[in-house]
Amino acid sequence: MSEQGAGHGGGTLDPADWAGLRAQAHRMLDDMLDHLEHRRDLPLWQPAPPAARAAFAAPLPQGPSPLDQVHRDFLTNVLPYGAGNTHPGFMGWVQGGGTPVGMLAEMLAAGFNANCGGRDHMALAVERQITAWMRDLYGFPETADGIFLTGASQANFLAVLIARTRALGPAVREQGLGAAPLTAYASAEVHGCVPRAFEMAGLGRAALRLIPVDAAGRIELAALDAAIAADRAAGARPFLLVGTAGTVNSGAIDDLAALADRAAAQGVHFHVDGALGAFARLSPRLAPLFDGIARADSLAFDFHKWAQVPYDAGYLLVRDGGWQRATFAADNAYLTRAATGLAGGDWWPCDTGPDLSRGFRALKTWFTLKTYGLDALGAMIEGTCALATRLADRITAEPGLQLIGQVALNVVCFRPAGDSDGSRSARIVEALHLEGRVAPSVTRIGGVPAIRAAIVNHRTTAADIDALVDGVLRLDASLA
Ligand SMILES: *Cc1c(COP(=O)(O)O)cnc(C)c1O
């Protein structure tokens, strides 16, 4: 065992003692499965003690350490102090809980160690199958292509670049943006990664017009029309309309069909940010909320949120794969294609996105979709929405609590009654985090802090919803 950490037999890093490694590997797998099986009984979050933090001040190791000892370090200093998104009480932000199946697939992918930038191998066939499945799920045409990315932040960024290339032609890659007065439109509730995409693309965030929303958090269509008309009158060139299918603050879904109509009439790219909500399409009851999504020119979503695939697994689906290639493909000598053999295949993922070396995110996604199936995933998603409704009902029934806004999907915002400056809300959430039983987060609604619960985790139950409500009431009483 003591030799596992070191390379032997010359330079190889494989173990001299495979039997010993195998025994240790089984222990590591069992430890992680134990952790997941009993996750509910462990603290959701706890502050890492100084000793655990000090372990990460150790110097870069010159010599080897036994694998079992490094694993013990992980069990002692890392595992107990995670962010808690695997715990059923986690409702903060919008994060998936992961699954044992996804974990096992991730292990297989690491052993396979595929570089999914290109070449002719079956890892790319798995990724292409996910693309075909997503094309069908969202009603995109045969011409559609897509690509795995770290997350929807990157997917939204790529959509901006693709829309830019569509507007200015591939010459923009050589010549840059120049003085083209490009303008784009999204609701004021759009996720912060979209304005940042404009910064990163060199367009500047001022090019993105933030349109007011209605009482339900959806983009106001009359205000959108007026903004586009004013920009055109001033000589600007609208090139992109971004709809949100599930806003981060309230789960609101823009009127996607109405946005598709406007994008078509204006001749601009229509992108949908479905990071939070797009998988609600798996529920027959919720699917009609997303009418019009099939008319998007591109759609960003995250397998690592509602679909529970382990981090990270973002995705961009694009109506015409040619737009991706026009934006990213390049003729590099060291990536020359062959007619047959390992270097075969016409288009590689490095032609359709910005990354060359890419991991095998498709495998954990493929395992998740195949092992659970769409019916179970759709039922799980519907279940989280039912829990959000239950939470909203309890809040409405409690005189000490006040529901804020509407519940479109799985996000619920509220405050203690009379907390007009939101200060109690913020302190209650902080105290709940320290207790480690349930974890909502804080957002600002109309500039005022509010408690926000996003029910994304497949492990969350009615007992966790009740623990949240009871915890907020108890802490509010003790703060008063
Ligand atoms: C989470 C989220 C994003 C960002 O996605 P990442 O995967 O975290 O990069 C973008 N938009 C919305 C609506 C989101 O909920």
The ligand as an SDF file (V2000), in Angstrom:
LIG
                    3D

 15 15  0  0  0  0  0  0  0  0999 V2000
  -27.4400   29.3400  -13.3150 C   0  0  0  0  0  0  0  0  0  0  0  0
  -27.8850   30.2610  -14.3700 C   0  0  0  0  0  0  0  0  0  0  0  0
  -26.9860   30.7730  -15.3190 C   0  0  0  0  0  0  0  0  0  0  0  0
  -25.5160   30.4950  -15.2390 C   0  0  0  0  0  0  0  0  0  0  0  0
  -25.2660   29.1290  -15.4630 O   0  0  0  0  0  0  0  0  0  0  0  0
  -23.9240   28.4550  -14.9460 P   0  0  0  0  0  0  0  0  0  0  0  0
  -24.1250   27.0400  -15.3040 O   0  0  0  0  0  0  0  0  0  0  0  0
  -23.8790   28.6790  -13.4640 O   0  0  0  0  0  0  0  0  0  0  0  0
  -22.7890   29.0880  -15.6530 O   0  0  0  0  0  0  0  0  0  0  0  0
  -27.4780   31.5660  -16.3250 C   0  0  0  0  0  0  0  0  0  0  0  0
  -28.7800   31.8670  -16.3940 N   0  0  0  0  0  0  0  0  0  0  0  0
  -29.6820   31.4160  -15.4860 C   0  0  0  0  0  0  0  0  0  0  0  0
  -31.1270   31.8000  -15.6360 C   0  0  0  0  0  0  0  0  0  0  0  0
  -29.2550   30.6020  -14.4370 C   0  0  0  0  0  0  0  0  0  0  0  0
  -30.1380   30.1530  -13.5450 O   0  0  0  0  0  0  0  0  0  0  0  0
  1  2  1  0
  2  3  1  0
  2 14  2  0
  3  4  1  0
  3 10  2  0
  4  5  1  0
  5  6  1  0
  6  7  2  0
  6  8  1  0
  6  9  1  0
 10 11  1  0
 11 12  2  0
 12 13  1  0
 12 14  1  0
 14 15  1  0
M  END
$$$$
